[in-house]
Structures are given as C-alpha cells and as structure tokens.
C-alpha cells in the first residue's frame, strides 16, 4: 500500500464522517436538544439556577 492510497482512504473516511455528523445534526429528532444547547450560551443564569426557578 503506497502513501497515495492511504491518503485517499483517509480523505474518503473523513468525508463520510462529516456527512454522518451533518445527517445527525439535521435530523428532526435532535432539533430540540440542539436548540437548547445553542441557547445555553445566551442565558444569563447557570442552567441549575434556571431549572430551580422553573420548578418553583
């Protein structure tokens, strides 16, 4: 096996991993989870404090 063939396998494998991640991210089942994770950066309060207030 020469270096060029190995590089080709790595390139194809990386591309398939990228497609898998994109497919996982855009599935409807993950939408709520990913939107919640995206909003965590914008929240002023830590998640534990915000959840405690919601339960009260």
C-alpha angles and dihedrals in degrees: 000000000000128000095256093057091048091051090050091053091049091049094050091045092051091049091051090049089051091051090049092053092047091049091049093048095050098045112117092230092066097045098097093045094048094045090051091050090049092052093051090079091057097046116106095207128058113258094248092056093045092051092048091055092048091054094051 
